[in-house]
């Protein structure tokens, strides 16, 4: 398996009137070809800023340091128009909120067609809208759209004419979500980023979307950002856990789920393993304020296993065979559990 | 057919506006055929209304009713052409400023604010004195001076649309700035743009009438403002010849009323929340 994406020491900051917000602090991450990486963590931990920076859409935040190498190419150094070529065609995004991510002024068919035209002619207005329409005839484009949609189990709706002529508000959430996936796939991306693909859906459409993602992740490189543990469990090969703008644990999905190393991961996972009558487990304390970090490990004020050293020294990344954890419990090997 | 009926019964005030405007448009296009006389032809002056001269004649004996019909052409032309220039200009400025933000926005909005605070009529008078009296100069003056309010309104909408999910997701697909503006931002400000355009037509017609009344329009051309001017200068007002000055004034008022009603109708259609406010 070759490496497709390598993020090294990425830091993203936001200048606000109240001060500097450190949304991402020294992120290290690799994604291999055909691998699906799940990123989980509670709200406000920097997941969204992380994937937006991969597309360089993190404005008004700025990348303070670090590098993003995609297929051997540095994305941080690209010009705006070079970056435009990367978006959609190299790295595509499936946005989280399907109710706002489709333009209410156009039909689903027009928007799918738009995704195709951008892939073929680039996102420039003159080239695409003046020549793009003629570049390939409509029926060929329609065939391609139909092929992608039937892969997402929407082909029947296209054939009965119930999908392409519809406006977004006329469709259900599950179908809109899959239309968004189709738009991303039409760009023939090398990597797909799915931002909370199941959070805004009801149970039934969630199951359908998961099935679609599951089929996709077998043949594509994907990055799934979610706090829906079931979505992560069914789709991902590896997972990364974020807290306070850092990645605190990575590892193969099964080993992280079954044997979480970091105390935060353990608590985070236990919050979702509920059976009837249990007390609602919670992680005591609030989500970290990304402007004002405690010294040492940023999780220590909430950590049940905090030691004196935790409030003094920021834990370094400790690497195992195929996993990593940033916690003093695994410091120099004298304390493993 | 049911769709047509829906549109027609939807809003009575707007339909009244459309009907009045259509009537004026009909008069304008058919003026040479329905006008009983050539409005430039001299004849017996100061005639009272009669069956041959429905609204009498003016100081040089031109038929006032025919003048009124021909004047419709001028007023509508100036109104629509000037509004077209003004709204196009305002849209481009508002779109670019709102979408790009930053220094360009500050710069464009600074210029817009300068134009907004300058009293419009005196500036228009000044400019048209320099350019000389003609229809095309009137159109240019009004068109080039009346864009700032459109720019402001469009910019405020663009600021909210550019942050919307669909602009973000199209950008993530690889769309460039121009593409986003043309394909996603502009179509979503279109209803507002239409309402603003219609309102600007009304404003431009009023401005045209004012400038013509002050003698800054083409003295030979027939327009409602010019008719008022001559009625005022050549004793129509003093002599109580209401058939000379009431009809053009009424025509200007009706035209502006109809355009305002249409504009309200469009605005209400694009933002149904306004409906309750207007009905109250």
Interface residues (C-beta under 8 A of the other chain):
Chain A: X55 X57 X81 X84 X85 X86 X87 X88 X89 X92 X93 X95 X97 X99 X100 X101 X102 X103 X104 X105 X106 X114 X115 X118 X119 X122 X123 X124 X125 X126 X128 X129 X180 X183 X184 X187
Chain B: X164 X165 X166 X168 X169 X170 X171 X172 X173 X174 X175 X176 X178 X179 X181 X182 X183 X184 X187 X188 X190
